[in-house]
């Protein structure tokens, strides 16, 4: 659907035609597990219950419906699965039925709505705006897919209620929110979406009120006193996310995603600069080798990345992916595609059980994955990460291939067909084999007739030996690691791609560690006690069949390592390790 407000900045990367694109292989299997074992199995009555019978049994219980709609809509865009649409239709209608006449769409009893109660501590209702944020994201994404008018109308009524409170009445978003206001102010993302869809000036005004609220000081008489989170100005000053606000990673990244949504529609270079500085800081000082961040849900000190059980909150993985995707779209620069690759082959699928579709809250480098471990302690029995990870998995097709400055581009080598529309033309790139199980594959160029145009391929930063060849001409990466093949194409032309996949030894970026990780292509590898006990891949109740054997000197003696993808490790909830000591880098 055509938005009321077009982007006012250049959008360098546009995604493929999702309805016609189809994948196969390892990534495709994980995406299908997400659909079959999570999105089609989730108890919808459970996540709707807090709206039907207010109040919810936990303060943030309302976030799951919106997250479900966001994930399921993205999955439906790609699969066209009627079962998903049937479930979404039901959820949307039932959710809208719970909306109060004044527009309220949360889970709190009347006297506590939007933090108007007088409770203190953890019983203080600080997640109401947060719930509305996710309801808006879910309803607006669903509306973009279906143009179902009641979903847009409900979104407007809920937003108008918040506009009256936080703009017209100038009530504090900070006092209605945890984490120095960042939970509530992350509503910036869907308010900017709503402005893009409707063009209503008051929604743009609301966006700027949210950004301004980062500078608000809280009431010194309350338990929530601080001198403002100063998120924008802090990041502009030194770009250090560990020093910004209270360094809570999920909420901070959620705000930055919203800031880039706003930047597209009402450009202010401060917005882009702050997000770029934050991204650079995370990559250079706080990003794990698996493509996620945070320990105990917070950003870590410079170059400190503990490997243990509280590593990589799933919600952080997904908002990190969203921020990176925004920067790819805005700039077209290859480093963002690199980091998206790292995340989608490691941290993102590592949080998903390939056997059950359940989600683990944390994905340590050394330890266990407790799929569903947080959920079973909660009422309703679902955690924030169990609703977030399906969103990230469903979003993979939105950045794997598309057009880069108007040129067909293949950025992630996911097997299957990538349908790219450009300059009133369509080209389908059919990727064979199953990367990254193999690095040798073909890209067949499917067009209706002879045509001259360029095709862009990304050479990963870990693959200096990358080669692409066609009809005797070989292309190797430039300094920008984007190969542009410009020629007259015939239907059925085949590009031969060779990507060396030798197992590399990569140092743990934690400054206190001398451990080494084994990495093959984009995938971090791990040992697994289930593999060790069986002497190889277990014959039953195991997902995946790829095993790598490597003999290296460890503490001076030859040691054989049986390695599988980190994303597949720990699926029996057994111990595994992606870092190893006593091994030299070379």
PyMOL commands that set and color helices and strands:
alter all, ss='L'
color gray80, all
select helices_A, chain A and resi 26-39+44-52+63-79+82-97+110-115+121-123+128-146+149-168+182-185+188-198+201-213+231-238+249-265+269-285+314-331+334-345+347-350+375-377+384-394+397-400+529-534+566-568
alter helices_A, ss='H'
color red, helices_A
select strands_A, chain A and resi 13-15+22-23+366-367+401-404+407-410+416-422+425-431+440-446+451-458+467-470+473-475+482-489+493-498+503-507+516-520+523-528+548-554+557-565+576-577
alter strands_A, ss='S'
color yellow, strands_A
deselect
rebuild
show_as cartoon
